[in-house]
Amino acid sequence: QVQLVESGGGLVQAGGSLRLSCAASGRTFSGYTMGWFRQAPGKEREFVAAITWTTGITAYAASVKGRFIISRDNAKMTVYLQMNSLEPEDTADYYCAADPRGLVDVSRTAYGLAYWGEGTLVTVSS
């Protein structure tokens, strides 16, 4: 049974940093794309960042590029999202996802991916 378990969310002041983790288990993710998505209250879920499990190629939403860094540790089967210079607009539930499609396809959709975690809440105060 595939599981994606997010952790690391919390309350932080604007300008601060947080690191989210996504622990993956239940199958091999070789060839998969791992992504982070977020959903703010009253808004649609949106793409944040993604990384290919095998090659480590990354993609970012324009709103987070230069502030967020996605990475993975294959040995620990964990994907990370380092979030720097956080803004109140970054407040949302953050979800980890995994899908066998490539980086471009995953970055263009916020729904319909193969596996999802339960989410972790990030709150940025002004």
N, C-alpha and C positions, 0 to 999 in steps of 0.2 A: 504494500500500500504506500503510495507516494505521499510524503508529507513535506510541506514547506512551513517552517515556523519562524516568524519574525520576532525580533526583540530589539531593544535599544531606544524605543520611543520615550517621550517624556516632555517636560516643560522646560523651555529654554528662552532666554531673553534674545531679542533681536541682536544680530551680530555674532551670536554664539554658534557653537558647533554641536553636532550629534553624529554618532555612527550607528547606523542600523545594520543588523545582521539577519541573514536568512539561512537557516540550517535546513539542508535538503537531505532527504533520505527516501528509500524505497525502490530506487532504480538507478541505473547509470544514466547520467545526463550528458554523456558524450554526444556531440552533435546538436545539443539543445541550445537555445537562447534563454538566458535568465534575465528577467526584467523587474524593474521597480515601477509601480504605478501609485497614484495618489488620488484621493477623493476628498474634497473639502465639503463642508456642510452645504447642501443645496446645489451642488455642482456635479457635473459629470466626472466620472473617473478619467484620468488623463495619464498619458505616458510620461515617465520621468527619465529613466535611463535603462540601458540594456547592455548585456555583455554575452559574447559567445563562450560557451563553457570550454570548448576545446582550444580555441585560438586566442581568446581574450580580447577580441575586437570589441570596441565600445561605441555606443551612440547615446546622445543626450537630447532632451528637449531644450529648446532655445532659452526657456525661462530659468534653467538651472546650469547651463553650460558655463564653465569657469568657476562655479561655486561647489558643485557636487562631483564626487568621483565614485564610480562603480568599480569594484574589483571582485576577484574570486580566489578562494583557496581550494584548489581541487582536492588536496589531501584531507582537508577538513570538511569538504562538501558544503562550503559556506560561501555565500555571496554577501558583499558588504556595500553599503552606501554611506560614504563619508559626506556629510552635509556641513558646509562652512558658510559663513556670512548669511546666516538664516534671517529670513524676513517674515513678518506676520502673514504675508501671503502664502508662505510655505506650510501653514497650519493645515493639516489634513490627516486622514488615515492613510498610511502607507502600506501597500501590498506588494508582496513578492510573487512572481509568476514564472512559470517554466513552460516552454513550448518547443516542439521540434522544428518549427519554421525558422527562417533566418532573421537576421537583425532588422532588415528593412520591414518585413511583414510584421514583426512584433512591435516595432516602433510606431506603426501606423494604426494600431488597434488597441483599445483599452478593454476589450471584452472578447470572449470566445477562445481564450488561451487554454491550453490543456490542463494546467495545474495552477492552483492559487493557494496562498496562505490566508490566514484569518485577519491579518493586518495588525499594525501597531500605530498608536496615535502619537502624532507630533504636534505640539502646541508651541507657537512662538509668540511671546508677549512683546508688546511695543514699549 
